[in-house]
Amino acid sequence: MARILLAEDDHSLRGFLTISLQRAGHDVDACADGDAALELLTHNVYDLLLTDIVMPGLDGIELARRAAEIDPAMKIVFITGFAAVALAPQSPAPKQAKVLSKPFHLRDLVTEVDRVIAAA
């Protein structure tokens, strides 16, 4: 079981992802934006940050950058329809971050999360 921080501004998707990850045995804290997620990161320890890139307020790339500063051992996975943005060489996204492109099947998400956690 991993402790996961999920940052996703789409309410329905956030709910589906939270339930899927909890059913897979993970402990999930979910936030609607990067600012709320950053607040949780300053007070809690997580194994994985699972974040959208495009969100109101603090975007996912900046959230991931700050998360990597707070805890360099934390795994980071972007869930996004803008994979090229995260993967661009000039992107400030942490280089060890993984990207899961939308749309994806919930089973694929759980598999990727388990794979990233196991690689620790």
C-alpha positions as CSV (number, residue, x, y, z in Angstrom):
1,M,0.0,0.0,0.0
2,A,1.2,3.5,-0.9
3,R,0.3,6.9,0.4
4,I,-0.8,8.9,-2.6
5,L,-1.5,12.6,-3.1
6,L,-3.8,13.1,-6.0
7,A,-4.2,16.6,-7.6
8,E,-6.9,16.7,-10.3
9,D,-9.3,19.6,-10.9
10,D,-12.0,17.6,-12.7
11,H,-14.4,16.6,-9.8
12,S,-15.7,13.4,-11.5
13,L,-12.3,12.2,-12.6
14,R,-10.8,12.9,-9.2
15,G,-13.6,10.8,-7.6
16,F,-13.1,7.9,-9.9
17,L,-9.3,7.9,-9.5
18,T,-9.6,8.1,-5.7
19,I,-12.0,5.2,-5.6
20,S,-9.9,3.1,-8.0
21,L,-6.7,3.6,-6.1
22,Q,-8.4,3.0,-2.7
23,R,-9.8,-0.3,-4.0
24,A,-6.3,-1.2,-5.1
25,G,-5.3,-0.8,-1.4
26,H,-3.7,2.7,-1.5
27,D,-4.3,5.5,1.0
28,V,-5.3,8.6,-1.1
29,D,-5.6,12.3,-0.2
30,A,-7.3,14.1,-3.1
31,C,-7.2,17.8,-3.9
32,A,-8.9,20.0,-6.6
33,D,-5.9,22.1,-7.3
34,G,-2.2,22.5,-6.9
35,D,-2.4,25.0,-4.1
36,A,-4.3,22.6,-1.8
37,A,-2.0,19.8,-2.7
38,L,1.1,21.9,-1.9
39,E,-0.4,22.6,1.5
40,L,-0.8,18.9,2.2
41,L,2.7,18.2,1.0
42,T,4.1,20.5,3.6
43,H,2.4,18.6,6.4
44,N,2.4,15.0,5.3
45,V,4.7,12.4,3.8
46,Y,3.6,10.7,0.5
47,D,5.1,7.9,-1.6
48,L,3.6,9.3,-4.8
49,L,2.3,12.5,-6.2
50,L,-0.3,11.9,-9.0
51,T,-1.1,15.2,-10.6
52,D,-2.8,16.7,-13.6
53,I,-0.8,19.4,-15.4
54,V,-3.4,21.9,-16.2
55,M,-5.2,23.1,-13.1
56,P,-6.3,26.5,-11.7
57,G,-3.8,28.2,-9.4
58,L,-0.5,26.2,-9.1
59,D,-0.2,24.0,-12.1
60,G,0.9,20.4,-12.0
61,I,4.5,21.0,-13.3
62,E,5.2,23.6,-10.6
63,L,3.5,21.4,-8.0
64,A,5.8,18.5,-9.0
65,R,8.9,20.7,-9.0
66,R,8.1,21.9,-5.4
67,A,7.2,18.4,-4.3
68,A,10.6,17.1,-5.5
69,E,12.3,19.9,-3.5
70,I,10.3,18.9,-0.4
71,D,10.9,15.2,-0.8
72,P,13.3,14.1,-3.5
73,A,12.4,10.4,-2.9
74,M,8.7,10.9,-3.7
75,K,7.6,9.4,-7.0
76,I,5.7,11.7,-9.4
77,V,3.3,10.7,-12.1
78,F,1.6,13.2,-14.4
79,I,-1.9,12.4,-15.6
80,T,-2.5,14.7,-18.6
81,G,-3.7,15.2,-22.1
82,F,-0.6,17.4,-22.5
83,A,2.2,14.9,-22.3
84,A,4.4,16.8,-24.7
85,V,4.5,19.7,-22.3
86,A,5.7,17.5,-19.4
87,L,8.2,15.7,-21.6
88,A,9.7,18.8,-23.3
89,P,13.5,19.1,-22.6
90,Q,13.0,22.7,-21.4
91,S,10.2,21.7,-19.0
92,P,10.9,22.4,-15.4
93,A,9.1,19.1,-14.5
94,P,11.3,16.8,-12.4
95,K,13.2,14.6,-14.9
96,Q,12.3,11.4,-13.0
97,A,8.5,12.0,-13.3
98,K,6.4,9.6,-15.4
99,V,3.6,10.6,-17.6
100,L,0.3,8.8,-18.1
101,S,-1.6,10.3,-21.1
102,K,-5.4,10.9,-20.9
103,P,-7.6,9.2,-21.8
104,F,-6.6,6.0,-19.9
105,H,-8.4,3.1,-18.4
106,L,-8.6,3.0,-14.6
107,R,-6.9,-0.4,-14.7
108,D,-3.9,1.2,-16.6
109,L,-3.6,3.9,-13.9
110,V,-3.6,1.3,-11.0
111,T,-1.0,-0.8,-12.9
112,E,1.2,2.2,-13.6
113,V,1.0,3.4,-10.0
114,D,1.9,-0.1,-8.7
115,R,4.8,-0.2,-11.1
116,V,6.2,3.2,-10.1
117,I,5.8,2.3,-6.4
118,A,7.5,-1.1,-6.9
119,A,10.5,0.6,-8.6
120,A,11.4,2.4,-5.3
